[in-house]
Amino acid sequence: MHVQDTHWSAAPLASAGRTGGGRAAPLRVDAQRNLEHVLRAAREVFGELGYGAPMEDVARRARVGVGTVYRRFPSKDVLVRRIAEEETARLTEQARTALGQEDEPWSALSRFLRTSVASGAGRLLPPQVLRVGVAEEGGAPAADEARVPQQRSQAGAGELRLVDSGGEPGTAALLEVVGRLVERARAAGELRADVSVSDVLLVIATAAPSLPDAAQQAAASARLLDILLEGLRSRPA
C-alpha cells in the first residue's frame, strides 16, 4: 500500500454545485453522472496508487477530460478531502454498527476490523490518520500528537502515536468510537494491554493490500487479518 501524505487546504469541499448563498444547486443529469464517475474513479485510483496519484489518472479512469475533474474539484486537495471524509464516515458507521450489534467485546472489535478490511477502507484512510510519530524513550510527546482516547498510558521506545494535522472533519468521531471498541476489549481482558487506537487503524491499513486480482486480494486480506488479529489478542500468563 502506498499512502502518501498531501497538504490539505481549507478550501470548502462542496464548492462545485453551490449557489452564491451557499445552498447546493441541483446538477444537470449529465453533470451528476460525471460527478459520480469522477468520485468512483478517484476511490479506485487513490485506493490502488495512494493519494499521491495525479488528477490525470483520475480523469482517465473516469473517462472524462481533466478539465471536467477540476470543474467539480478546483484542486486535488479538495478531491482528496472529499474521498477521505467519505471513508472516515463509512468507517465510523461500521464501528458503531459493531458496537451496537455485538455483545462480546472481542467479537465487536474483530467484526469492525473484518468489515473495514473487506470494504477496502484501509487504502483510503485520511492521510493524517496514517501519519504516526515515534516517541523516543523517556521523551516528551510531540506537540502535535492527537489527544486520542485509549492510547497507551505509558510511552515506550518506538511507540506509535496518532498525529493530529488539524482536526479534519469526522476524524474525531472515528477515533472516539474506535477507542470505545478498544477499551471494551481491553477491559474484558481480550486485547493486549499495549494495543492502542492507532494500532487498530494501522491494522486496517496494513490488511487492505491492493492486488490486481480481486479474488487474490480478498484471500490475502483475510489471511493477513487473521494473523494480525492473533497478534492483538491477549494471552494467558
N, C-alpha and C positions, 0 to 999 in steps of 0.2 A: 504494500500500500504506500502511495506517495501523497501524503497530505502536506501541502505547502502552505505556509502562513502567507497572508496577504494583508495589506493595510486596509482596514475598513473605514471608509469615510462616513461622515454623519449624514450623508445625503438621504432623503426620505426614500423608503422602499417603493412606495406606490406613486412615484411621480408621473409614471405613464398612466393615461386614462383618468387623470384627475381634472376637475374643473378649477377655475380660479378661486372658488370658495372652499376648496379642499374636499369636496364631495366627489365620489367616484362617478365618472361619466360612463354610460354604457358603451361597450365596444361593439363595432360592427361585427357581423358573423365571421368575416374573413380575418379581421384583426384579432378576434378572440381565438380563432383557430391557430393563427400564427403564434400567439402568446403561449398557448398550450403546447405547441410543438417546441418552442424555444425552452420552456421550463422542463419538458420531458428530456430534451436533448442535453440540457445543462446538467440535470441529475445524472444522466448516463455518462457524459464526458467527465464531469468532476469526480464521479464515482470511480471511473477507470483510471484517470490520469492525475487526480488531485486538483485542488483549487488553483494550481499554477497553470492549468491548461488555458490556452488563448481563446479569446472570443470567436476567432475564426473557426476553431474546431467545433464550437457550439453551433455556429451558423451552418456549417457544413452538415452536421448531424441532423439539424432541424430542416435542412433543405430550403433554407431561406438565405437572402443576402445578409452580410454582416451589418449593413445599414438598418435592416429590419430589427435585428437584435438590439442595436444601440437606440433605436426609436423607443423600444419598450423599456430598455435599461440603459440610462445615459452613461454609465461606466460599469466596468467589470465588478468593482466593489459592490455596487447595488445588486447585481445579479447574484454574486456570491452570498451576500447577506440574505437575499430572499430564499435561496435554496437552503442555507444553513438554518435559518429560522424555521422553515417548514420541517426540517429534520428534527430540530430541537423540540418542536411542538409534538411531533409524532412520537419521539422517544419518551417525552413526558407523559403522554397519554398511555403508552404501553406500560410504563412504570406504575401509573395509577391503576390501570386495569389489573396488573399483577397483584398489587396491594389489596385491591377490593375483592378479588376472586379466589385468592389462595390463602387459606388459614395458616398453613405451615410456613414459617419464615424462610426456610431454605427453598421450599417449593416456589415461593413468591419471587425470590431473587433469581433462581435458576430459570424460571419461566420468563422473567423480564429479559435476561441475557439471551435466551434461546430465540425469543420473538424478535428482539432487536437485531441479532446477528443474521437471522433468516431473512429479514427485510433488507439487509444490506446497509442499514443505517450507519454502521461504523465507518463506512467510507465517506460519509457526508457530515460527520460531526463538525460543529463550528471549529474553525482553526484555533480560537483562543482556548477552547476546552482541551485540546490535544497538546497545547504547549505546556511543558512542565518545567518547574525549577528544581534543581538538585541542591538539597541542603547540605552544607558542609558539616562535618562532625563538630558538634558543640557550637555551631554558628547560629546567628540570629536569622529568623525568616526574612526573606526579601520583602521589600516594602510593598511590592505589587502582587503578593500572593493572595489568592482568593480566600476569603474567610468562609470556607465551606464547612457545613456541619459534618460531623463524624469523620474528620481527618484524624490521623494518628495523634495520640496525645503527647507522645514524646518523639522528637526528631532524632533520627539516626543518620549515620553516614550514608549518602546516596539515596536518601528518602525522596520519593517523588511527591510533588505537591502541585495542585492545580494553580495556574497563574491567571489572574484576572486581567483582561486587557480593556476594561472599561465598562463591564456590566452590560453586555449585549442583551437585547430583549429576549426573554424566555429562558435564558441560561440559568438564572437564579432558581426558577421554578423546577427545572430539570435537576439541578444539584440538590435541591431540598427533598424532592420525592425519592431520588436515588439514595440520599442519605437516610431516609426512613427505612428503605429496604435493607440497607447495610446495617443499621442499628438493630433492627429486629432480628436479623440472622446472627449478629454478634451476641446479642443478649441471650439468645436461645442456645448459645454455645456451639453453633453450627458453622460459624465463619471464623477464620483465623483472626486473632485479636489485632494483628498488624495490618489488616486489609482496610483500605480507605475508599472513599468515593472515587478518587482519581484512579485507583487500581481497577475498579469495576468498569469505568469508562474506557480505560486502556484495553481491557479485555474485549470490549465490544469492537474497538477499532482493530485490534490485532486479529480477532477471529472472523473478520469480514474481508478475506482476500478477494482480489479481482482477478478472476481467471477467464480465459476466452470461452471455455466450455461451461455452460450453466450447470450441468449435472456434476461435473468435477468440482466446480466452485461450491455447490451445496454440500457435497460429500466432504470436501476439505474443511469447510467452515464447521460442520457438525463434529468432525473428528477433533479439530483443534480446540473447539469449545469444550468438548468432553475433558480433554487434558487440562485446560485452564481451570475448569470448574473443580477438578480434583485438587488443583493447587490452592484454590481458595478455601476449601473446607478445612475445618479444624480436625485435629486427630487426637484421640485419647492419649494422655501422657503415658 
